[in-house]
Amino acid sequence: MLVMSAPRRVVVTGLGAITPLGVGRTSLWEGLLAGRSGIRALTEPEFAGLPVRIAGTVPVDAAELLPKPQARRMNRAARLAVVAAREAWRDAGLPEGGTRDGGLNPERVGVCVGTIIGGTSVLVEGDRRLRDKGARAVPPLTAPMAVPSQAASQISLDLSITGEARTVVSACASGTEAIGQAIDRIRYGRLDVVLAGGAEAAVTPEVMAAFSAMRALSARNDTPEAASRPFAKDREGFVNSEGAGLLLLESEEHALARGARIYCEAAGWGLSADAHHMAAPDPTGRGITAALRRAVEDADADTADVIHINAHATATVEGDLAEATALSTVFGDADGVVPVPVTALKGSLGHLQGAAGGVEAVATALSLHHGIIPPTMGCDDLDDAIPLDVVANFARPLPERGDLALSNSFGFGGHNAVLALRRR
């Protein structure tokens, strides 16, 4: 067993994404900076008759980006995860064929992926076949393709990673918590390299109908590109979306030894639970406040070091207000006004569910690397009750003083996770 004299520093050396803005981190980054929207009308027949018919969908079929025999054995979320993982792996300068090409000890490499629903759509399709044609019509791989852990296991298979293949399911905080767990696995010497983030593909009629029944979704069917309105006075709900975002994390000493390019430091993270309601956030923001403070403390920093906050901000009335209340408590001045620039990327992307934390962490790392904060789209008229400096409509340079950026993720049931990244 490896004995650590002190926690190791963890750095980000690779980024991968596939989102409603396109394939790859470059499409994500350029789309965010340009203020583009990846939200569209759902015109497919299966969505007809639903009260909400808009979503953020990946504009390509991920199955076409993978070998056909491999893709046929994956659910949609797993396909997205493998595409993003391959990009992050290549971006970090690691061998194209994974650990089988040498240069890395596969037992010191891991995977940690957050998701919520996983391959539920596969199970739904199996149920339809059972009802329509009988038991013999149910595909034999339905069960292994339906489990939430398939994204992590397929990345492990694709890149011959044998150290660990973990799955985190904590509602919409899943992707961020997965990254946090990966940080600790490296920090305390269990692994040297981890692919971590989130993947989700839950734009299905069943999920859309369920969220609609909760009255959680924006119903701006006629203007999909303007439907997601984080922190805006006229926000009315989130937009369901899909995608994947993965970070390649490794110990600093491991990265430096192989001459890797470093985007930023994965400095810390914080968790908490509201213990308030099965779906609604605690309006006092107490749980979010705790997670924010724990992330800053875990990064061995002070609140004055924080120069940027990538907000969860789904564009629900109560959720955005609870987050703003917590940010005011932790970072506000004497009047409660938060001077730290805040952006909410769901105005462009919609809400990627369990993948949101992974994709938004990729964007936060790029913000630190390039020194630019992408804009919040849809926030044309900031809610008077939200005392934040929202970076709206146009990108803004990062402040020069300070070095820490936070990426927030909160989920149904009171799951709160905050990631702290440090500028190099």
C-alpha positions in Angstrom: 0.0 0.0 0.0 1.3 3.5 -0.9 1.8 5.6 2.2 1.4 9.3 1.7 3.3 11.8 3.8 1.0 14.7 2.6 -1.9 15.0 0.2 -0.8 15.3 -3.4 -1.8 18.2 -5.6 -4.2 17.3 -8.4 -4.3 19.0 -11.8 -6.4 19.0 -15.0 -4.5 18.0 -18.1 -7.3 16.9 -20.5 -10.9 18.0 -21.4 -13.6 16.3 -23.4 -17.2 17.2 -24.1 -20.1 16.5 -26.4 -23.1 18.8 -25.8 -26.0 20.5 -27.6 -23.4 23.0 -28.9 -21.6 20.3 -30.8 -18.9 17.6 -30.6 -15.7 18.5 -28.6 -14.5 21.1 -26.1 -13.8 23.6 -28.9 -17.4 23.5 -30.1 -18.6 23.9 -26.5 -16.2 26.8 -25.7 -16.7 28.7 -28.9 -20.5 28.3 -28.7 -20.6 29.6 -25.2 -18.4 32.6 -26.0 -20.6 33.4 -29.0 -23.8 33.1 -27.0 -25.2 30.4 -29.2 -28.1 28.2 -28.0 -28.2 24.4 -28.3 -31.9 24.2 -27.5 -34.3 23.1 -30.2 -37.8 22.1 -30.9 -38.5 18.4 -30.6 -40.3 17.6 -33.8 -40.0 13.8 -33.7 -43.4 12.0 -33.6 -42.9 10.5 -30.2 -42.9 14.0 -28.6 -46.1 15.1 -30.3 -48.8 15.9 -27.8 -46.5 16.6 -24.9 -47.0 20.0 -23.1 -43.3 20.7 -23.5 -41.6 20.0 -26.8 -38.1 21.6 -26.5 -34.8 20.3 -25.3 -31.0 20.5 -25.7 -29.9 17.6 -27.8 -26.5 16.6 -29.2 -26.6 17.5 -32.9 -24.9 14.3 -34.1 -25.5 10.6 -33.5 -22.8 9.5 -31.1 -23.1 6.0 -32.4 -21.6 7.2 -35.7 -18.5 8.4 -33.9 -17.7 4.9 -32.5 -17.1 1.4 -34.1 -20.6 -0.1 -34.9 -20.1 -3.3 -32.9 -19.1 -1.3 -29.8 -21.8 1.3 -30.2 -24.5 -1.4 -30.4 -23.6 -2.6 -26.9 -24.0 0.9 -25.3 -26.9 3.0 -24.2 -27.0 6.5 -25.5 -25.4 8.1 -22.3 -22.5 5.6 -22.5 -21.8 6.5 -26.1 -21.7 10.2 -25.2 -19.4 9.4 -22.2 -16.9 7.4 -24.4 -16.8 10.1 -27.0 -16.0 12.7 -24.3 -13.5 10.4 -22.5 -11.6 9.7 -25.7 -11.3 13.4 -26.4 -10.1 14.2 -22.8 -7.6 11.3 -23.0 -6.2 12.5 -26.4 -6.2 16.1 -25.1 -4.0 15.1 -22.2 -1.4 13.6 -24.6 -2.0 10.0 -23.5 -1.6 7.0 -25.8 -4.4 6.8 -28.4 -5.2 3.2 -27.6 -5.5 3.7 -23.9 -3.3 2.0 -21.3 -2.9 -1.0 -23.7 -0.4 1.1 -25.7 1.9 1.4 -22.7 3.3 4.3 -20.7 0.7 4.0 -17.9 0.0 1.4 -15.3 -3.6 0.5 -15.9 -4.1 -0.3 -12.2 -3.2 3.3 -11.3 -5.8 4.7 -13.6 -9.5 5.1 -12.8 -12.9 6.3 -14.1 -15.6 8.1 -12.1 -18.7 9.1 -13.9 -21.9 10.8 -12.6 -25.3 10.1 -14.1 -28.9 10.0 -12.9 -31.0 7.9 -15.3 -28.3 6.0 -17.3 -29.9 3.6 -19.7 -33.5 3.8 -18.5 -34.6 4.4 -22.1 -33.2 0.9 -23.0 -35.4 -0.6 -20.2 -38.4 1.3 -21.5 -37.9 0.0 -25.0 -37.5 -3.5 -23.6 -40.9 -3.1 -21.8 -42.5 -2.0 -25.1 -41.2 -5.0 -26.9 -42.4 -7.3 -24.1 -45.9 -5.9 -24.3 -46.1 -5.8 -28.1 -44.3 -9.0 -29.1 -43.6 -11.1 -26.0 -40.5 -12.1 -24.0 -38.5 -13.4 -26.9 -38.5 -9.9 -28.5 -36.6 -8.4 -25.5 -32.9 -7.9 -26.6 -30.5 -10.1 -24.5 -28.3 -7.1 -23.5 -31.1 -5.0 -22.2 -30.1 -5.5 -18.5 -26.4 -4.6 -18.8 -27.2 -1.7 -21.1 -29.8 -0.3 -18.7 -27.7 0.1 -15.6 -26.4 3.6 -14.7 -22.9 2.3 -14.4 -22.6 1.5 -18.1 -21.0 4.8 -18.9 -18.1 4.2 -16.5 -17.7 0.6 -17.5 -17.6 1.3 -21.2 -14.9 4.0 -20.7 -13.0 1.4 -18.7 -13.4 -1.2 -21.5 -12.5 1.3 -24.3 -9.3 2.6 -22.7 -8.3 -0.6 -20.8 -8.5 1.1 -17.4 -8.4 -1.5 -14.6 -7.8 0.6 -11.5 -11.4 1.6 -10.8 -14.7 2.3 -12.7 -17.0 4.2 -10.3 -20.5 5.6 -10.8 -22.0 8.4 -8.8 -25.8 8.9 -8.7 -26.7 12.0 -6.7 -29.3 13.7 -8.8 -28.1 16.8 -10.7 -25.0 17.0 -8.5 -23.7 13.7 -9.8 -21.1 15.0 -12.3 -19.6 17.4 -9.8 -19.5 14.8 -7.0 -17.8 12.3 -9.4 -15.0 14.8 -10.0 -14.7 15.5 -6.3 -14.4 11.8 -5.5 -11.7 11.5 -8.2 -9.7 14.3 -6.7 -9.6 12.5 -3.4 -8.6 9.2 -5.0 -5.6 10.9 -6.5 -4.9 13.3 -3.6 -4.5 10.4 -1.1 -2.5 8.2 -3.4 -5.0 5.5 -4.5 -4.7 6.4 -8.2 -2.5 8.6 -10.4 -4.9 9.4 -13.2 -8.7 9.5 -13.3 -11.2 10.4 -16.0 -14.1 12.1 -14.2 -17.2 13.9 -15.0 -20.8 13.2 -16.1 -22.9 11.8 -18.9 -26.7 11.9 -19.4 -29.2 11.1 -22.2 -32.6 11.6 -20.8 -34.5 13.5 -23.5 -37.2 10.9 -23.8 -41.0 11.2 -23.9 -41.3 9.6 -20.6 -38.8 11.9 -18.8 -40.2 15.0 -20.6 -43.7 14.1 -19.5 -42.6 13.5 -15.9 -40.8 16.8 -15.6 -43.8 18.5 -17.2 -46.1 17.0 -14.6 -43.9 18.6 -12.0 -44.2 21.9 -13.7 -40.4 22.1 -13.6 -39.8 22.8 -17.3 -40.0 26.0 -19.3 -42.9 25.7 -21.8 -41.6 28.3 -24.3 -42.3 25.9 -27.2 -42.3 28.7 -29.8 -39.0 30.1 -28.8 -36.7 27.2 -27.7 -33.5 29.2 -28.0 -34.8 31.7 -25.5 -36.5 29.2 -23.1 -33.7 28.8 -20.5 -33.5 32.1 -18.6 -31.2 31.7 -15.5 -31.6 34.4 -12.8 -34.0 36.4 -15.1 -37.1 38.0 -13.7 -39.2 36.1 -16.2 -37.7 32.6 -15.7 -40.2 29.8 -15.5 -38.3 26.5 -15.5 -35.4 24.5 -16.9 -34.9 22.9 -20.3 -34.0 19.2 -20.3 -30.8 18.4 -22.2 -28.2 15.7 -22.8 -24.4 15.4 -23.2 -21.2 14.5 -21.5 -18.2 16.3 -20.0 -15.0 14.6 -18.7 -11.9 15.9 -17.1 -8.5 14.1 -17.2 -7.2 14.5 -13.6 -3.8 13.4 -12.5 -1.3 14.1 -9.7 0.8 17.1 -10.4 4.0 15.1 -10.0 2.7 12.5 -12.6 1.8 15.3 -15.0 5.1 17.1 -14.7 7.1 13.9 -15.1 5.5 13.3 -18.5 5.6 17.0 -19.5 1.9 17.4 -19.7 0.1 20.7 -20.4 -1.8 21.7 -17.3 -5.1 23.7 -17.6 -5.6 24.3 -13.9 -5.4 22.8 -10.5 -8.4 20.7 -9.2 -8.0 22.3 -5.8 -10.9 21.0 -3.7 -14.6 20.3 -3.4 -17.4 20.5 -1.0 -20.6 18.4 -0.3 -23.7 18.9 1.8 -27.3 17.8 2.0 -30.3 20.1 2.6 -32.5 17.5 4.4 -35.4 19.8 3.4 -37.6 18.3 0.7 -37.6 15.6 -1.9 -37.6 18.1 -4.8 -37.6 21.7 -3.6 -34.5 23.5 -2.5 -34.2 24.9 1.0 -35.1 28.6 0.5 -32.6 29.7 3.2 -29.7 28.2 1.1 -28.1 26.7 4.2 -27.1 23.5 2.5 -25.6 25.3 -0.5 -23.8 27.7 1.9 -22.2 24.8 3.6 -21.0 23.2 0.4 -19.6 26.5 -0.9 -17.6 27.0 2.3 -16.4 23.5 2.4 -15.1 23.7 -1.2 -13.1 26.9 -0.4 -11.7 25.4 2.8 -10.8 22.1 1.0 -8.9 24.2 -1.5 -6.9 25.8 1.4 -8.3 29.2 0.3 -10.3 32.1 1.5 -13.5 33.5 0.0 -11.5 36.6 -1.1 -9.5 34.2 -3.4 -12.6 33.4 -5.5 -12.7 35.3 -8.8 -15.5 33.5 -10.6 -18.5 31.3 -9.9 -20.1 29.0 -12.5 -23.6 28.8 -11.1 -25.9 25.8 -11.1 -28.8 28.2 -12.0 -31.3 26.0 -13.8 -33.8 28.9 -14.4 -36.4 27.6 -11.9 -37.9 30.3 -9.7 -37.1 28.8 -6.3 -33.8 27.1 -7.2 -32.1 30.2 -8.6 -33.2 32.3 -5.6 -31.9 29.7 -3.1 -28.5 29.6 -4.9 -28.3 33.4 -5.0 -29.2 33.6 -1.3 -26.3 31.2 -0.4 -23.9 33.1 -2.6 -24.9 36.3 -0.9 -24.3 34.7 2.5 -20.8 33.5 1.6 -19.5 36.2 -0.7 -21.8 39.2 -0.2 -20.7 42.6 1.0 -22.3 44.5 3.8 -25.4 44.9 1.7 -25.4 41.3 0.6 -24.3 42.1 -3.0 -21.9 39.6 -4.5 -19.1 41.3 -6.3 -17.7 38.0 -7.8 -18.6 37.6 -11.5 -21.2 34.8 -11.9 -22.2 33.0 -15.1 -24.9 30.4 -15.7 -24.3 28.3 -18.8 -27.7 26.6 -18.9 -29.0 29.6 -20.8 -27.1 28.2 -23.8 -27.0 24.5 -22.9 -30.2 23.7 -21.0 -29.9 21.4 -18.0 -27.8 18.3 -18.7 -28.9 16.6 -15.5 -26.1 14.3 -14.2 -23.8 15.6 -17.0 -24.2 19.2 -16.1 -21.4 19.2 -13.5 -19.0 17.6 -15.9 -19.7 19.9 -18.8 -19.7 23.0 -16.6 -16.4 21.9 -15.0 -14.9 21.7 -18.5 -16.1 25.2 -19.2 -14.8 26.5 -15.8 -11.3 25.0 -16.5 -11.3 26.7 -19.9 -12.3 30.0 -18.3 -9.3 29.8 -16.0 -7.0 28.7 -18.8 -8.1 31.4 -21.3 -8.9 34.1 -18.7 -12.4 34.6 -20.1 -15.8 34.2 -18.5 -18.5 33.1 -21.0 -21.8 34.9 -20.8 -25.2 33.9 -19.3 -27.7 33.9 -22.1 -31.4 34.5 -21.4 -30.8 36.9 -18.5 -31.9 40.1 -20.2 -33.7 41.4 -17.0 -32.0 40.3 -13.8 -34.4 39.4 -11.0 -34.4 42.3 -8.4 -34.2 39.7 -5.6 -30.9 38.3 -6.9 -27.9 40.4 -5.8 -25.4 38.9 -8.2 -22.9 40.3 -10.7 -24.2 38.2 -13.6 -22.0 38.1 -16.7 -24.9 38.5 -19.1 -24.9 38.4 -23.0 -21.2 39.2 -23.5 -18.0 37.5 -22.3 -15.9 39.2 -19.7 -12.2 38.9 -18.8 -11.4 37.1 -15.5 -10.4 39.4 -12.6 -6.6 39.6 -12.2 -6.7 39.4 -8.4 -7.4 36.0 -6.9 -7.1 32.5 -8.4 -10.1 30.3 -7.5 -13.2 29.5 -9.5 -16.1 27.5 -8.2 -18.5 25.3 -10.2 -21.8 24.6 -8.5 -24.2 21.6 -8.9 -27.4 21.0 -6.8 -30.0 18.3 -7.2 -33.4 16.9 -6.2 -33.4 15.6 -2.7 -31.0 18.3 -1.4 -27.7 17.0 -3.0 -25.2 19.9 -3.1 -21.7 19.7 -4.6 -19.2 22.5 -5.4 -15.9 22.1 -7.2 -13.0 24.5 -6.7 -10.5 24.9 -9.5 -7.4 27.1 -9.2 -5.7 29.2 -11.9 -2.1 28.2 -12.6 
